[in-house]
Amino acid sequence: MKILVTGGGTGGHIYPALAFIKYVKKVLPETEFLYVGTGQGLESKIVPKSDVAFKTVKVQGFKRSLSLDNFRTIYLFLKSIRTAKKIMRSFQPDVVIGTGGYVSAPVVFAAAKLNIPTIIHEQNSVVGVTNQFLSRYVDKIAVSFDVALQAFPADKAVLTGNPRAQEVQDIKKTEALLAYGLSDNQPTVVIFGGSRGALKINQAVVEAIPLFDKANYQVLYASGERYYQEFQAAFNQANQLKNVKIVPYIDNMLEVLASSSLLVGRAGATTIAEFTSLGLPAILIPSPYVTADHQTKNAQSLVDIGAVEMIKDSDLTGERLAEKIQAIFSDETLYQRMSQASLNAGEPVASEKLFNIVEELV
């Protein structure tokens, strides 16, 4: 079997795709994969490191305001469709899967026009523009949140969950925290604002450092590379504390999460797939800068079942953050209830369900 995968722009589109590829290689090792992305997107840095064949098309997203640059976007879109068709005629895929991001649009559209079976995967509770466009052309649509089912044709949409969840569930607790100078047997909260960091979260953490110093738990915070220098004086001071460690980035995030007790972070689809598969309670601070405020809707779906607490970005302060963390750690019944709800929200067989769709179409 040959499978062509496309998706890019953010880790939320790329990591589910790679998790699915990893699963299929395990159950059907002879499967051939080709990943199509852009030459400038994050996928161009991540995918080649994963030992998956990688080709590119040149495409860009639409500007939300009136702009002459959108004429170039249309030109590149039409040109990238032709490029994608050439790639597919050469690779001869049995199925094409798009995981989101504007690069998916021309590639999946081209596959549909060539009558190749097509699938798109929607990670968020609010449907992205690309997947909304592609939904009328593809054969099947996989979603991570049941609320997204109503946005698609009923005969096409299937609830699978996020493939990243199935990959993460196999991660076991290790001594990962020791490498950061922390104990491996003390309640630990991991805080991060995404790969690039978040200014509001950095400000809140700096405010909360004196409160963390008095806490009976420990804190590992990833500030993001671009903010580490800006707040370095405060961070250097915090790193002198026994129970607080601040770093620019956490390379082994999955191992760290598996060895931790609580997550504080944004409400992106990949982050949610990771901590729910591990059954971690979380405090989510949705980014207000994403399309259709979808992170708030992602978080609210987990608040509704008792798996997480939510703080609006506009309401975030160091004091409020520390109070929320302390409240969860101080109430064992609450902690266990949140943990179980988080685990129940995970999808341990997401890749398997997605692969079942592939087998139905091929």
C-alpha positions in Angstrom: 0.0 0.0 0.0 1.1 3.5 -0.8 -0.1 6.4 1.4 0.5 10.1 0.6 0.1 12.4 3.7 -0.1 16.2 3.6 -0.4 18.8 6.3 1.7 21.6 7.8 2.1 25.0 9.2 1.9 24.0 12.9 2.8 21.0 15.0 -0.9 20.5 15.5 -1.2 19.4 11.9 2.2 17.7 11.6 2.5 15.5 14.7 -0.9 13.7 14.2 0.2 12.8 10.7 3.6 11.5 11.9 1.9 9.5 14.7 -0.4 7.9 12.1 2.5 7.0 9.9 4.4 5.5 12.8 1.4 3.3 13.7 0.9 2.1 10.2 4.6 1.2 9.8 4.2 -0.9 12.9 1.2 -2.9 11.8 2.0 -2.9 8.0 5.7 -2.4 7.6 5.7 -2.7 3.8 3.5 0.4 3.5 5.2 3.2 1.5 4.7 6.8 2.6 5.2 10.2 1.0 4.7 13.4 2.9 3.9 16.6 0.9 4.4 19.9 2.6 5.8 23.4 1.9 9.5 24.2 1.7 9.2 27.0 4.3 6.8 25.5 6.9 7.5 23.8 10.1 6.9 20.4 8.4 10.1 21.0 6.3 12.1 20.9 9.5 10.2 18.1 11.3 9.3 15.6 8.7 12.8 14.9 7.2 14.0 14.0 10.6 11.4 11.3 10.9 12.8 9.2 8.0 9.7 9.8 5.8 10.1 10.8 2.1 9.3 14.4 1.7 8.3 16.6 -1.3 7.2 20.2 -1.5 4.7 22.4 -3.2 4.7 26.2 -3.2 1.6 27.6 -1.6 0.6 30.3 0.8 -2.5 31.2 2.9 -5.1 33.8 2.2 -4.8 37.2 3.9 -7.9 37.9 6.0 -8.0 41.5 4.8 -8.3 42.7 1.2 -4.8 42.4 -0.3 -3.2 42.2 -3.7 -1.2 39.4 -2.3 -4.3 37.2 -2.4 -4.0 37.2 -6.2 -0.6 35.6 -5.8 -2.2 33.1 -3.4 -4.7 32.1 -6.0 -1.9 31.8 -8.6 0.2 29.6 -6.3 -2.8 27.5 -5.4 -3.5 26.7 -9.0 0.1 26.0 -9.7 0.5 23.8 -6.7 -2.5 21.7 -7.8 -0.6 20.9 -11.0 2.6 20.2 -9.0 0.7 17.9 -6.7 -0.8 16.0 -9.6 2.7 15.4 -11.0 3.8 14.1 -7.6 0.9 11.7 -7.4 1.3 10.4 -10.9 4.8 9.6 -10.0 4.1 8.1 -6.5 0.8 6.4 -7.4 -0.7 6.6 -3.9 -3.6 4.3 -3.0 -5.0 7.0 -0.7 -4.3 10.6 0.2 -4.7 12.0 3.8 -4.7 15.7 4.7 -4.3 16.7 8.3 -4.8 20.5 7.9 -3.0 23.6 7.1 -3.2 25.5 3.8 -0.8 23.0 2.1 -3.5 20.3 2.4 -5.9 22.2 0.1 -4.2 21.8 -3.3 -2.8 18.4 -2.5 -6.1 16.8 -1.4 -8.0 18.7 -4.0 -5.7 17.4 -6.7 -6.1 13.8 -5.4 -9.9 14.1 -5.5 -9.7 15.3 -9.1 -7.5 12.3 -10.0 -10.1 10.0 -8.4 -7.7 8.9 -5.7 -9.5 8.0 -2.4 -9.1 11.0 0.0 -9.4 11.6 3.8 -9.1 14.7 5.8 -8.5 14.8 9.6 -9.8 17.7 11.7 -8.0 18.0 15.0 -10.0 20.9 16.5 -13.6 21.3 17.8 -14.0 24.2 15.3 -13.4 23.3 11.7 -10.5 25.0 9.9 -11.0 26.8 6.6 -9.0 24.3 4.6 -10.9 21.3 5.9 -14.2 23.1 5.4 -13.3 23.7 1.8 -12.1 20.2 1.2 -15.1 18.5 2.9 -17.2 18.7 -0.3 -14.5 16.8 -2.3 -13.1 14.1 0.0 -14.5 10.6 0.6 -14.1 10.5 4.4 -13.6 13.0 7.2 -12.0 12.0 10.6 -12.6 14.3 13.6 -11.0 14.5 17.1 -14.0 16.1 18.8 -17.6 14.8 18.5 -18.8 18.4 18.4 -17.0 18.8 15.0 -19.2 16.0 13.5 -22.1 18.4 13.0 -20.0 20.6 10.7 -19.6 17.9 8.1 -21.9 15.7 6.0 -23.1 12.9 8.2 -22.3 10.2 5.6 -18.6 11.2 5.5 -17.7 12.2 9.1 -16.3 9.7 11.6 -15.1 10.3 15.2 -11.6 8.8 15.4 -9.8 11.0 18.0 -6.3 12.4 17.4 -3.6 9.9 16.3 -1.1 11.6 18.6 -3.1 10.2 21.5 -2.4 6.6 20.5 1.3 7.3 20.2 1.6 9.0 23.6 -0.3 6.4 25.6 2.7 4.0 25.3 5.0 6.6 27.0 5.9 5.4 30.5 7.1 7.3 33.6 10.8 7.7 33.7 13.4 9.7 35.6 13.0 12.6 33.1 12.6 15.2 35.8 16.0 14.5 37.3 17.7 16.0 34.2 16.1 19.3 35.1 17.3 19.2 38.7 13.9 18.3 40.1 12.7 15.3 42.2 11.1 12.4 40.5 8.8 11.6 43.5 7.2 15.0 44.2 3.9 16.4 42.7 5.0 18.3 39.6 3.3 20.9 37.4 4.5 21.4 33.9 3.8 24.8 32.4 4.3 25.9 28.8 2.7 28.1 26.2 3.5 26.2 23.0 6.7 25.8 21.1 7.2 29.6 20.7 6.0 30.5 24.2 3.3 33.0 25.3 3.9 36.5 26.7 0.9 36.4 29.1 1.9 33.1 30.5 5.5 34.3 31.0 4.3 37.4 32.8 2.0 35.2 35.1 4.8 32.8 35.9 7.2 35.6 36.9 4.4 37.0 39.2 3.9 33.5 40.7 7.5 32.7 41.4 7.3 33.9 45.1 4.2 31.8 45.5 5.8 28.7 43.9 8.7 29.0 46.3 6.3 28.4 49.2 4.4 25.5 47.5 4.5 21.8 48.4 4.8 20.9 44.7 7.5 21.6 42.1 7.3 23.6 38.8 9.0 23.0 35.4 8.3 25.9 33.0 9.2 26.1 29.3 9.2 29.8 28.5 9.8 29.6 24.7 13.1 30.6 23.2 12.1 34.2 22.3 11.0 35.0 25.8 13.8 33.4 27.8 16.2 36.3 27.2 13.5 38.9 27.9 12.8 37.5 31.3 16.2 36.0 32.0 16.9 38.0 35.2 13.7 36.8 36.9 14.3 33.3 35.5 17.8 33.1 36.8 16.6 34.0 40.2 13.8 31.4 40.1 16.3 28.7 39.0 18.0 29.2 42.4 14.9 27.8 44.1 14.8 24.1 44.9 11.4 23.4 43.5 11.3 25.7 40.4 13.2 25.2 37.1 12.7 27.4 34.0 14.1 26.5 30.6 13.6 27.9 27.1 12.3 24.6 25.7 11.6 21.0 26.7 12.9 18.6 24.1 11.5 15.4 25.7 8.1 16.8 26.5 6.2 13.5 26.3 8.6 11.8 28.8 8.3 14.9 31.1 4.5 14.8 30.9 4.4 11.1 31.7 6.4 11.8 34.8 4.4 14.8 35.9 1.1 15.4 37.8 -0.5 18.4 36.2 -0.3 20.4 33.0 -0.8 24.2 32.5 -0.8 25.4 28.9 -2.7 26.4 25.8 -5.6 24.4 24.4 -4.2 23.3 21.1 -5.5 19.9 19.7 -2.1 18.2 20.0 -1.5 19.3 23.6 -5.0 18.0 24.5 -4.4 14.7 22.8 -1.1 14.3 24.7 -2.3 15.0 28.3 -5.6 13.2 28.0 -4.0 10.1 26.7 -1.9 10.2 29.9 -4.8 11.0 32.1 -3.3 14.2 33.4 -5.5 16.9 34.9 -4.9 20.3 33.3 -5.4 24.1 33.6 -5.9 25.4 30.1 -5.3 29.0 29.1 -6.7 29.2 25.5 -4.9 31.4 23.1 -7.1 34.3 22.0 -5.2 34.7 18.8 -6.4 31.7 16.9 -9.1 31.3 14.2 -12.7 31.3 15.5 -11.4 31.2 19.1 -11.2 27.4 18.6 -8.9 26.8 21.6 -11.6 28.1 24.0 -14.1 25.7 22.4 -11.5 22.9 22.7 -11.0 23.7 26.4 -14.7 24.1 27.1 -15.4 20.6 25.9 -13.0 19.3 28.6 -14.3 21.7 31.3 -17.8 20.3 30.6 -16.7 16.8 31.6 -14.6 17.8 34.5 -11.2 17.1 33.1 -9.7 20.6 33.2 -10.0 24.0 34.7 -9.9 27.0 32.4 -8.5 30.5 32.8 -9.1 33.1 30.1 -6.0 34.7 28.8 -7.4 38.1 29.8 -8.0 36.9 33.4 -4.6 35.3 33.8 -2.4 36.5 36.7 0.3 34.9 38.8 -1.9 34.8 41.8 -4.8 33.2 40.0 -2.6 30.6 38.4 -1.0 29.6 41.7 -4.4 29.5 43.4 -5.7 27.1 40.7 -2.7 24.8 41.0 -2.9 24.7 44.8 -6.6 24.0 44.8 -6.2 21.0 42.5 -3.2 19.6 44.5 -4.9 20.2 47.8 -8.0 18.2 47.0 -7.2 14.5 46.3 -10.8 13.7 45.4 -10.9 16.5 42.9 -7.5 15.5 41.5 -8.5 11.9 41.0 -11.9 12.9 39.4 -10.1 15.2 36.9 -7.5 12.6 36.1 -10.2 10.0 35.4 -12.2 12.4 33.3 -9.0 13.3 31.3 -8.3 9.7 30.7 -11.8 9.0 29.5 -11.5 11.9 27.1 -8.5 10.4 25.4 -8.7 8.2 22.4 -6.3 5.3 22.7 -7.0 3.8 19.3 -7.2 6.9 17.1 -4.6 5.7 14.6 -6.2 2.3 14.4 -9.6 3.9 13.7 -8.1 6.2 11.0 -6.3 3.2 9.4 -9.6 1.3 9.4 -11.0 4.1 7.2 -8.0 3.8 4.9 -8.6 0.1 4.5 -12.3 0.7 3.7 -11.4 3.0 0.9 -8.5 1.2 -0.7 
